[in-house]
Amino acid sequence: MDKNILEFKKLCVQFPIHIGTVCAVEDVTLTLRQGEVMGLVGESGCGKSTLGFSILRLLRPPGKIASGQILYHGEDIATMDSSTLLDLRGKRIAMIFQDPLTSLNPLFTIGEQFIETINAHEKNVSKKEALERSSEILKQLGIAPDRLHEYPHQMSGGMRQRIMIGLALILDPDLLIADEPTTALDVIVEAQFLDLLNELREKFNLTILLISHNLGIVAQMADRITVMYGGRIAETGRAM
């Protein structure tokens, strides 16, 4: 964990509104080390999800990075051109969103969504090869490969969450952002999901930014914990 994979330097994210400007993230300086799990906690509205979305520049308009840097292996994401940013998303940095049902496309089968994800970055991969790779990762996630032919609504919340993990990992990224990944899960499925995330972390040597308001989950998973309040970093330290 000696090598830094991601660094925020005095990052400021603003949302211009009709009565002025809201600073959702203000003067944030933070470092993620290779192979660690960083827990990002705080009350609703404190800016933690906004910080996560800013890494991939997925801020909803009119949100914008007003100042500061987001350095990924020394490259500033905040100033990257569109083609470089598209190559980064999914392939090198992946994200698991809060609700897998709304994140997955209801009009396409799971297999079609895996194929689309792979072909977005690897143009020469055939449909057959993409499905074979998808089947393999589903096996690792404990899902039968024949479910690639099903649609998201045919699966349970836990399975959809595993599908989201599979889509995030299919291109072998080295940084995973998990934004409230257990919100839609019951207690039993939540425990299974956390065990799976730990296994995948070791197997794929992942660095994980775990965004959550659940202190119990973060204490169980994280190497270090960062607390946000009012858009700022209040405290960072090792998990006990």
PLY file of the C-alpha trace (Angstrom):
ply
format ascii 1.0
element vertex 240
property float x
property float y
property float z
element edge 239
property int vertex1
property int vertex2
end_header
0.00 0.00 0.00
2.99 2.34 -0.37
2.07 3.46 -3.89
-0.59 6.15 -4.36
-3.20 5.30 -6.99
-5.52 8.30 -6.58
-4.98 11.76 -5.10
-7.42 14.61 -4.58
-5.67 17.97 -4.29
-7.77 20.90 -3.04
-10.75 19.67 -5.06
-13.80 21.93 -5.25
-17.07 20.82 -6.90
-19.75 23.46 -7.39
-23.42 23.51 -8.43
-24.52 26.93 -9.75
-28.17 27.64 -8.89
-30.47 30.63 -9.36
-29.60 32.16 -5.98
-25.84 31.57 -6.12
-23.39 28.67 -6.02
-23.44 25.60 -3.80
-20.04 24.08 -2.94
-20.88 20.37 -2.64
-17.20 19.45 -2.22
-14.79 22.05 -0.92
-10.98 22.01 -0.58
-10.74 18.19 -0.41
-7.24 16.72 -0.22
-7.13 12.93 0.09
-4.97 9.99 -1.03
-5.88 6.38 -1.88
-3.09 3.81 -1.80
-2.74 0.82 -4.09
-4.58 -2.23 -2.72
-6.37 -0.54 0.19
-10.05 -0.10 1.00
-10.86 3.48 1.89
-14.19 3.98 3.65
-15.85 7.33 2.95
-18.60 8.10 5.47
-20.81 11.00 6.45
-24.43 12.08 6.75
-26.72 12.35 3.73
-25.88 15.43 1.67
-22.33 15.80 2.98
-20.80 15.39 -0.51
-19.43 11.84 -0.38
-21.28 10.57 -3.48
-20.46 13.79 -5.32
-16.78 13.15 -4.54
-17.12 9.61 -5.92
-18.86 10.75 -9.11
-16.23 13.45 -9.68
-13.55 10.75 -10.09
-15.15 9.68 -13.38
-16.53 13.14 -14.15
-20.08 11.84 -13.96
-21.42 14.92 -12.18
-24.97 15.81 -13.13
-25.35 19.24 -14.77
-24.91 21.97 -13.70
-22.33 20.37 -11.38
-18.71 21.01 -12.31
-15.19 20.69 -10.98
-14.42 24.32 -10.19
-10.82 23.91 -9.06
-8.26 21.41 -7.81
-6.94 18.12 -9.16
-7.88 14.43 -9.23
-4.66 12.57 -9.98
-4.90 8.95 -11.13
-1.37 7.52 -11.37
-0.24 11.12 -11.74
-2.68 12.00 -14.56
-5.20 14.77 -13.82
-8.71 13.45 -14.52
-10.16 16.96 -14.11
-8.42 18.14 -17.30
-8.51 14.95 -19.41
-9.94 15.14 -22.94
-13.06 13.14 -23.80
-11.32 10.22 -25.56
-8.86 9.66 -22.70
-11.69 9.88 -20.18
-13.80 7.32 -22.07
-10.88 4.92 -22.08
-10.48 5.40 -18.34
-14.11 4.73 -17.41
-14.80 1.06 -16.89
-11.43 -0.15 -18.11
-9.18 1.35 -15.43
-11.68 2.77 -12.95
-15.07 1.10 -12.42
-18.08 2.02 -10.33
-20.88 0.13 -8.58
-23.97 2.31 -8.18
-26.55 2.34 -5.38
-29.47 0.66 -7.14
-28.56 -2.08 -9.63
-32.11 -2.29 -10.99
-32.03 1.30 -12.26
-28.37 1.02 -13.34
-28.95 -2.03 -15.54
-30.78 -1.56 -18.85
-34.18 -3.30 -18.65
-34.38 -3.66 -22.46
-31.27 -5.82 -22.83
-30.31 -9.22 -21.47
-27.44 -9.49 -19.01
-25.28 -11.04 -21.75
-25.95 -8.16 -24.14
-24.90 -5.69 -21.46
-21.65 -7.56 -20.87
-20.95 -7.60 -24.61
-21.63 -3.86 -24.86
-19.27 -3.15 -21.93
-16.45 -5.22 -23.41
-16.85 -3.87 -26.97
-16.84 -0.28 -25.73
-13.12 -0.74 -24.97
-12.07 -3.80 -26.97
-13.47 -3.46 -30.50
-12.01 -6.70 -31.90
-13.55 -9.06 -29.33
-16.17 -11.34 -30.92
-19.60 -11.95 -29.41
-18.64 -15.55 -28.63
-15.44 -14.55 -26.82
-17.25 -11.79 -24.90
-19.89 -14.27 -23.70
-17.20 -16.77 -22.68
-15.46 -14.10 -20.58
-18.79 -13.07 -19.11
-19.65 -16.67 -18.23
-16.34 -17.08 -16.46
-16.76 -14.03 -14.27
-20.35 -15.01 -13.44
-19.07 -18.39 -12.23
-16.64 -16.58 -9.94
-19.56 -14.53 -8.60
-21.66 -17.63 -7.92
-24.16 -17.12 -10.77
-24.97 -19.78 -13.37
-23.74 -18.69 -16.84
-27.10 -19.54 -18.46
-28.56 -16.50 -16.69
-26.76 -14.33 -19.25
-29.89 -14.80 -21.38
-32.18 -13.30 -18.73
-33.24 -9.70 -18.12
-32.50 -7.68 -14.94
-36.10 -7.88 -13.67
-35.86 -11.69 -13.61
-33.19 -11.60 -10.91
-33.18 -10.88 -7.18
-31.59 -7.75 -5.70
-28.54 -9.72 -4.59
-28.04 -11.23 -8.05
-28.39 -7.85 -9.74
-25.76 -6.46 -7.39
-23.43 -9.34 -8.34
-24.10 -8.60 -12.01
-23.08 -4.99 -11.38
-19.85 -6.22 -9.81
-19.25 -8.48 -12.80
-19.77 -5.59 -15.24
-17.41 -3.47 -13.15
-14.68 -6.14 -13.09
-14.98 -7.61 -16.61
-12.27 -5.27 -17.94
-9.96 -5.84 -14.95
-9.79 -2.29 -13.51
-7.46 -1.46 -10.63
-9.78 1.01 -8.84
-13.38 0.26 -7.83
-15.77 2.93 -6.53
-18.67 1.42 -4.57
-21.38 4.01 -3.89
-23.70 2.76 -1.12
-23.54 -0.76 -2.63
-25.66 -2.45 0.06
-28.55 0.05 0.20
-31.01 -2.19 -1.66
-29.98 -5.43 0.07
-31.35 -7.22 3.14
-29.04 -8.12 6.02
-28.23 -11.67 4.86
-27.52 -10.71 1.25
-25.54 -7.70 2.50
-23.22 -9.99 4.49
-22.74 -12.25 1.45
-21.98 -9.23 -0.71
-19.33 -7.92 1.70
-17.66 -11.35 1.86
-17.63 -11.44 -1.93
-16.13 -7.95 -2.14
-13.34 -8.99 0.21
-12.60 -12.08 -1.88
-12.53 -10.06 -5.09
-10.28 -7.46 -3.52
-7.65 -10.10 -2.78
-8.10 -11.97 -6.06
-7.96 -8.92 -8.36
-5.71 -6.74 -6.15
-8.37 -4.02 -6.16
-8.21 -0.60 -4.60
-11.71 0.22 -3.33
-13.36 3.51 -2.39
-16.33 2.37 -0.30
-18.90 5.16 0.07
-21.45 4.52 2.80
-23.37 5.96 5.73
-23.27 2.53 7.43
-20.41 2.71 9.94
-20.64 -1.01 10.72
-19.97 -2.01 7.10
-17.13 0.47 6.73
-15.50 -0.63 10.00
-15.64 -4.24 8.80
-14.23 -3.57 5.32
-11.96 -0.54 5.39
-8.24 -0.14 6.08
-8.70 3.61 6.51
-11.79 5.76 7.05
-12.45 9.31 5.93
-15.30 11.31 7.46
-16.96 14.08 5.43
-19.07 16.89 6.83
-20.49 19.86 4.94
-18.52 19.05 1.80
-15.17 18.97 3.59
-12.91 16.28 5.01
-13.42 16.30 8.78
-11.06 13.46 9.66
-9.05 10.59 8.16
-7.53 7.72 10.11
-6.98 3.97 10.31
-9.96 1.73 10.97
-9.78 0.13 14.43
0 1
1 2
2 3
3 4
4 5
5 6
6 7
7 8
8 9
9 10
10 11
11 12
12 13
13 14
14 15
15 16
16 17
17 18
18 19
19 20
20 21
21 22
22 23
23 24
24 25
25 26
26 27
27 28
28 29
29 30
30 31
31 32
32 33
33 34
34 35
35 36
36 37
37 38
38 39
39 40
40 41
41 42
42 43
43 44
44 45
45 46
46 47
47 48
48 49
49 50
50 51
51 52
52 53
53 54
54 55
55 56
56 57
57 58
58 59
59 60
60 61
61 62
62 63
63 64
64 65
65 66
66 67
67 68
68 69
69 70
70 71
71 72
72 73
73 74
74 75
75 76
76 77
77 78
78 79
79 80
80 81
81 82
82 83
83 84
84 85
85 86
86 87
87 88
88 89
89 90
90 91
91 92
92 93
93 94
94 95
95 96
96 97
97 98
98 99
99 100
100 101
101 102
102 103
103 104
104 105
105 106
106 107
107 108
108 109
109 110
110 111
111 112
112 113
113 114
114 115
115 116
116 117
117 118
118 119
119 120
120 121
121 122
122 123
123 124
124 125
125 126
126 127
127 128
128 129
129 130
130 131
131 132
132 133
133 134
134 135
135 136
136 137
137 138
138 139
139 140
140 141
141 142
142 143
143 144
144 145
145 146
146 147
147 148
148 149
149 150
150 151
151 152
152 153
153 154
154 155
155 156
156 157
157 158
158 159
159 160
160 161
161 162
162 163
163 164
164 165
165 166
166 167
167 168
168 169
169 170
170 171
171 172
172 173
173 174
174 175
175 176
176 177
177 178
178 179
179 180
180 181
181 182
182 183
183 184
184 185
185 186
186 187
187 188
188 189
189 190
190 191
191 192
192 193
193 194
194 195
195 196
196 197
197 198
198 199
199 200
200 201
201 202
202 203
203 204
204 205
205 206
206 207
207 208
208 209
209 210
210 211
211 212
212 213
213 214
214 215
215 216
216 217
217 218
218 219
219 220
220 221
221 222
222 223
223 224
224 225
225 226
226 227
227 228
228 229
229 230
230 231
231 232
232 233
233 234
234 235
235 236
236 237
237 238
238 239
